[in-house]
Amino acid sequence: MTQASTVTGSARIAEENRKSIARRNLRTGLLFTAPALIVLAVFVFYPAIETFIVSLTNNRINRAGKFIGFENYVKLFHSADFWTDVRNTLFYAVLYAPLVVIVALAFALLLNRKDLKFVGFFRTCMFLPFVISLTVAAIAWNFILSPSLGLVPYWASQLFGIEHLNLLGTRSTAMATIVFITVWKNFGYFMVIFLAGLQGISAELYEAASLDGANSWQKFWHITIPALRPTFNYIVIFGLIGAFQVFDQVFILTSGGPDRATETIVYRIYTEAFGNGKLGYASALSYVLLIMTLIVGLIQLYTNAKHEKEELA
Amino acid sequence: MTTATLVAHRASEEYDENERLRRRATARRRWGLGFSYLALILVTILMVFPLLVILLVSFTPNAVTQTWPPKFIPSAFTLENYQSLFQRLPVGREMLNTIVFAGCVTIFSVFFDALAAYGLSRVDFKGRGILLGVLIATMMIPAMALLIPIYKLLANMGLVNSYLGIIIPRLADVGGIFLLRQFFISIPKDLDNAARIDGAGEFRIFLQIILPNSVPAILTVGMFNFMGNWNDLLWPLIMTSKPETRTITAGLAMLTGHGSSVTPYGVVMAGALISALPLIIVFFFVQKRFVEGIAMTGMK
């Protein structure tokens, strides 16, 4: 009898202990996250909701409009310009993300050679464009590629006989040129991450594979690539999210031209909101982009989870 | 032929075979090394070339820059581009603005990010998982989508064109929270448990154990933050309309034709060089630890 009550008593004490620890943890957790959460609530969550509400109105920058339901979205999906922007953004992302990953991996592999000297020097040089702003990078490239003053068009005419090369002013080459400039600027960052991933692979794995008679291609494919999988996942998701938001380069280099060939979704949001003052329409565009990004992000998370499950199985 | 010579002959044949293979491997390695150097040197030239162009054009008279054919090494030298830049752009003021803006944001947001990262990695509270999920989702919101509501919010508070207005909304950064959280997870729990037994509170554990053990990660997040804000174009361009609070990057963009008449290339290049130089100098000082920090935090 007494024993039983002691047991329930101690169970109750344990239960209360557990509860008080949980309560204390909740308080501590909220206290630590509070400063960041308050800033995010006011300047991210609230504006995100506000943008959604505005996307359901025909508000303009200088006057409040009225509630029009999903009319902006319907208008969007029926506008040819919108699909041009989507196509341009996807074209950019699909070209940029794999390219930056391949270039970064290639140079990480080169720099990972044990017999190479001046590794630090090469690494610093390749990382340098990542430090400067896109504005500065765009100014430099704009001059180098300028058809009337630039060195590249001059060399093209001298070496290959191509006259009046205008990479940024020609529909077919403008977006690819923007991709090239962005890869030039960013690959050093991804290369450093790959380098760290490569240095984390144990040398014993390669030695064992050599003893089994594997050639370098097999070693690359069956040891290096699988070991770099987490790095790949990280880079692909951040590369794609960044690619969907491309703006600065377009703003400085082409202003969306020529003939909308480089007009991306975010550039269009900018011109609709700050050029034409159509806040409702621009907000609807923002939400479409947000949903596009979320879908890609979720697909990525899903495939990651599947890979991890397969590796565990 | 005796068996002995036969064996010796076979052994020398085998030796020759091994020797040949080894030689071929060395030759291949040497070719590979040569190719690596060639590729690295070519790409290094490509990486540095635009920066050299900025440097050279900024010291070249505009009359020389505007002649065809263009020359990589200019035929004349001048300082007039810099004089003209200082007349067109309040460089000193904009530089000060940029340092105040990027500096304040970096110091406070790294601290707030670290606090949040501690809560999200070392304190096991109810709803932590959901909170993490919500934070991941916010990383996918295009910044452009939030600019107008934030602008209206700041306008209502009377903070447009003020330091507070450009700094406060940037005081927390989800990317930084995640990088630091990832790093904090890797610090062994025994350290804080030992301190807890000694009677240390959570905040003291955070300050005295977690932060000192996370210097590379803090430095990396800080450098990213500083670079991101220094280089940011759209935010200062929209939130500031007067030179009193405008940053150098936004001022530079105004020079290139958005908002002002066409500026000679030499002047723009002088502005570009001046706006990039402080970051490049900071980068050279912290580069080894910065690159190591990226390597450490980016792998997860």
Chai-1 contact restraints between the chains, C-beta under 6 A:
chainA,res_idxA,chainB,res_idxB,connection_type,confidence,min_distance_angstrom,max_distance_angstrom,comment,restraint_id
A,N25,B,V123,contact,1.0,0.0,6.0,A-B,restraint_1
A,N25,B,D124,contact,1.0,0.0,6.0,A-B,restraint_2
A,N25,B,F125,contact,1.0,0.0,6.0,A-B,restraint_3
A,L26,B,F125,contact,1.0,0.0,6.0,A-B,restraint_4
A,L26,B,K126,contact,1.0,0.0,6.0,A-B,restraint_5
A,T28,B,V123,contact,1.0,0.0,6.0,A-B,restraint_6
A,T28,B,E202,contact,1.0,0.0,6.0,A-B,restraint_7
A,G29,B,G119,contact,1.0,0.0,6.0,A-B,restraint_8
A,G29,B,V123,contact,1.0,0.0,6.0,A-B,restraint_9
A,G29,B,F125,contact,1.0,0.0,6.0,A-B,restraint_10
A,F32,B,L115,contact,1.0,0.0,6.0,A-B,restraint_11
A,F32,B,Y118,contact,1.0,0.0,6.0,A-B,restraint_12
A,F32,B,G119,contact,1.0,0.0,6.0,A-B,restraint_13
A,T33,B,A116,contact,1.0,0.0,6.0,A-B,restraint_14
A,T33,B,G119,contact,1.0,0.0,6.0,A-B,restraint_15
A,P35,B,F112,contact,1.0,0.0,6.0,A-B,restraint_16
A,A36,B,F112,contact,1.0,0.0,6.0,A-B,restraint_17
A,A36,B,A116,contact,1.0,0.0,6.0,A-B,restraint_18
A,A36,B,A172,contact,1.0,0.0,6.0,A-B,restraint_19
A,V39,B,L171,contact,1.0,0.0,6.0,A-B,restraint_20
A,V39,B,A172,contact,1.0,0.0,6.0,A-B,restraint_21
A,L40,B,A172,contact,1.0,0.0,6.0,A-B,restraint_22
A,F43,B,I150,contact,1.0,0.0,6.0,A-B,restraint_23
A,F43,B,P169,contact,1.0,0.0,6.0,A-B,restraint_24
A,V44,B,T138,contact,1.0,0.0,6.0,A-B,restraint_25
A,P47,B,L146,contact,1.0,0.0,6.0,A-B,restraint_26
A,P47,B,P149,contact,1.0,0.0,6.0,A-B,restraint_27
A,P47,B,I150,contact,1.0,0.0,6.0,A-B,restraint_28
A,A48,B,I141,contact,1.0,0.0,6.0,A-B,restraint_29
A,E50,B,P149,contact,1.0,0.0,6.0,A-B,restraint_30
A,T51,B,A145,contact,1.0,0.0,6.0,A-B,restraint_31
A,T51,B,P149,contact,1.0,0.0,6.0,A-B,restraint_32
A,L110,B,S36,contact,1.0,0.0,6.0,A-B,restraint_33
A,R113,B,S36,contact,1.0,0.0,6.0,A-B,restraint_34
A,D115,B,L33,contact,1.0,0.0,6.0,A-B,restraint_35
A,F122,B,L40,contact,1.0,0.0,6.0,A-B,restraint_36
A,F122,B,T44,contact,1.0,0.0,6.0,A-B,restraint_37
A,C125,B,T44,contact,1.0,0.0,6.0,A-B,restraint_38
A,C125,B,M47,contact,1.0,0.0,6.0,A-B,restraint_39
A,C125,B,V48,contact,1.0,0.0,6.0,A-B,restraint_40
A,M126,B,M47,contact,1.0,0.0,6.0,A-B,restraint_41
A,P129,B,M47,contact,1.0,0.0,6.0,A-B,restraint_42
A,V131,B,L279,contact,1.0,0.0,6.0,A-B,restraint_43
A,V131,B,I280,contact,1.0,0.0,6.0,A-B,restraint_44
A,V131,B,F283,contact,1.0,0.0,6.0,A-B,restraint_45
A,I132,B,A276,contact,1.0,0.0,6.0,A-B,restraint_46
A,S133,B,N231,contact,1.0,0.0,6.0,A-B,restraint_47
A,S133,B,T249,contact,1.0,0.0,6.0,A-B,restraint_48
A,T135,B,L233,contact,1.0,0.0,6.0,A-B,restraint_49
A,T135,B,T249,contact,1.0,0.0,6.0,A-B,restraint_50
A,T135,B,L252,contact,1.0,0.0,6.0,A-B,restraint_51
A,T135,B,A253,contact,1.0,0.0,6.0,A-B,restraint_52
A,V136,B,A272,contact,1.0,0.0,6.0,A-B,restraint_53
A,V136,B,A276,contact,1.0,0.0,6.0,A-B,restraint_54
A,I139,B,V268,contact,1.0,0.0,6.0,A-B,restraint_55
A,I139,B,A272,contact,1.0,0.0,6.0,A-B,restraint_56
A,A140,B,P50,contact,1.0,0.0,6.0,A-B,restraint_57
A,A140,B,V53,contact,1.0,0.0,6.0,A-B,restraint_58
A,A140,B,I54,contact,1.0,0.0,6.0,A-B,restraint_59
A,W141,B,P50,contact,1.0,0.0,6.0,A-B,restraint_60
A,F143,B,Y265,contact,1.0,0.0,6.0,A-B,restraint_61
A,I144,B,V53,contact,1.0,0.0,6.0,A-B,restraint_62
A,L149,B,P70,contact,1.0,0.0,6.0,A-B,restraint_63
A,L151,B,P70,contact,1.0,0.0,6.0,A-B,restraint_64
A,Y154,B,P69,contact,1.0,0.0,6.0,A-B,restraint_65
A,Y154,B,P70,contact,1.0,0.0,6.0,A-B,restraint_66
A,V192,B,V291,contact,1.0,0.0,6.0,A-B,restraint_67
A,V192,B,I294,contact,1.0,0.0,6.0,A-B,restraint_68
A,V192,B,A295,contact,1.0,0.0,6.0,A-B,restraint_69
A,I193,B,G298,contact,1.0,0.0,6.0,A-B,restraint_70
A,A196,B,A295,contact,1.0,0.0,6.0,A-B,restraint_71
A,A196,B,M299,contact,1.0,0.0,6.0,A-B,restraint_72
A,G197,B,M299,contact,1.0,0.0,6.0,A-B,restraint_73
A,Q245,B,P142,contact,1.0,0.0,6.0,A-B,restraint_74
A,D248,B,L233,contact,1.0,0.0,6.0,A-B,restraint_75
A,V266,B,M144,contact,1.0,0.0,6.0,A-B,restraint_76
A,I269,B,M144,contact,1.0,0.0,6.0,A-B,restraint_77
A,A273,B,I148,contact,1.0,0.0,6.0,A-B,restraint_78
A,L279,B,I148,contact,1.0,0.0,6.0,A-B,restraint_79
A,S286,B,P142,contact,1.0,0.0,6.0,A-B,restraint_80
A,S286,B,A145,contact,1.0,0.0,6.0,A-B,restraint_81
A,L289,B,P142,contact,1.0,0.0,6.0,A-B,restraint_82
A,L290,B,I141,contact,1.0,0.0,6.0,A-B,restraint_83
A,T293,B,M140,contact,1.0,0.0,6.0,A-B,restraint_84
A,L294,B,M140,contact,1.0,0.0,6.0,A-B,restraint_85
A,G297,B,M140,contact,1.0,0.0,6.0,A-B,restraint_86
